[in-house]
Structure formats: C-alpha cells, structure tokens
Amino acid sequence: MLWTTLRIVIALGAAIVLYLIAAAFVRNFAQAEAPPDEPDVTTLEDVDYRYRCIVCGAQAVMYSAPEGDPPEPPRHCREPMALIAPIA
C-alpha cells in the first residue's frame, strides 16, 4: 500500500514538473518578437548570379538582388561560394 501511494505521488510530481516546463516554453513563444518586415520589393532588381561551392560543387542561383549589386556570396561547406556567371 505504501509503495503504491509513493508511486502515485512521484507520478503526480513528474506530471506537474512536465506541465510547468511546457507552459514555460509556450510562454516564451508567445513573447517572441515579431518577424521583420518584408524587404521593399521595389529596390530589388532582376539578376542572374550563379554560385558554385569550391569544396563540393553544389550550385545556387540568385534571381534578384538589392539594387543589382552582387551581395556577399552564400556559404556552403563553411567556405564562400564562387560566382561563376558573368556579371553583365
């Protein structure tokens, strides 16, 4: 009888602790700041930048960039990717 009561008390304690942890997570999500606004689409220009990873050869294509300037190249395999398309 004592063992059964002890098990029930431990189970209730564990349930309360798990509930408090879950409530804290939900509270943190509710207090998160709003995502940033979308970038102004009018300042984006059509481009055709093609990048290739210098380590593994993976490729990425960028079709729009702010004011047409080539941005910092993306990183892959912890290295900057190389621009392979001509800038015209």
C-alpha positions in Angstrom: 0.0 0.0 0.0 2.8 2.4 0.9 4.7 1.6 -2.3 1.6 2.3 -4.5 0.9 5.6 -2.8 4.6 6.6 -3.2 4.4 5.7 -6.9 1.3 7.8 -7.4 2.9 10.8 -5.6 6.0 10.6 -7.7 3.9 10.3 -10.9 1.9 13.4 -10.0 5.0 15.3 -9.2 6.6 14.4 -12.5 3.4 15.4 -14.3 3.4 18.8 -12.6 7.0 19.4 -13.4 6.5 18.5 -17.1 3.4 20.8 -17.2 5.4 23.7 -15.8 8.2 23.2 -18.3 5.8 23.0 -21.2 4.0 26.1 -20.0 7.3 28.0 -19.8 8.1 27.0 -23.4 4.7 28.2 -24.6 5.1 31.4 -22.7 8.4 32.1 -24.4 6.9 31.5 -27.8 4.1 34.0 -27.1 6.6 36.6 -26.0 8.9 36.3 -29.1 9.3 39.5 -31.1 7.5 39.8 -34.4 9.4 38.7 -37.6 11.0 41.6 -39.5 9.0 43.3 -42.3 9.4 42.0 -45.9 12.1 43.8 -47.8 11.0 46.6 -50.1 10.4 44.8 -53.4 10.8 48.0 -55.4 14.5 48.1 -54.6 15.1 44.5 -55.9 16.4 44.2 -59.4 16.5 41.1 -61.7 19.9 39.5 -61.8 21.3 36.1 -62.7 24.1 35.2 -60.3 25.2 31.6 -60.2 27.4 30.4 -57.4 29.3 27.1 -57.0 30.8 25.7 -53.8 34.5 25.4 -54.2 34.6 22.3 -52.0 31.7 20.0 -53.1 30.4 21.6 -56.3 26.9 22.4 -55.1 25.3 25.3 -57.0 22.9 28.2 -56.1 21.2 30.7 -58.3 20.1 34.2 -57.3 17.4 35.8 -59.4 17.1 39.2 -57.6 19.3 41.4 -55.5 19.1 44.8 -53.9 19.9 47.5 -56.4 21.5 44.9 -58.7 24.8 44.8 -56.7 26.3 41.4 -56.2 25.8 40.6 -52.5 28.1 38.6 -50.3 28.4 35.1 -51.7 26.5 32.4 -49.8 28.5 29.9 -47.8 28.5 26.2 -48.2 30.8 23.7 -46.6 31.9 26.6 -44.4 33.5 28.3 -47.4 32.2 31.2 -49.6 30.8 30.0 -52.9 32.4 31.2 -56.1 30.5 33.4 -58.6 30.5 31.5 -61.9 28.1 33.5 -64.1 29.4 36.7 -65.8 28.1 39.9 -64.4 26.6 41.9 -67.3 
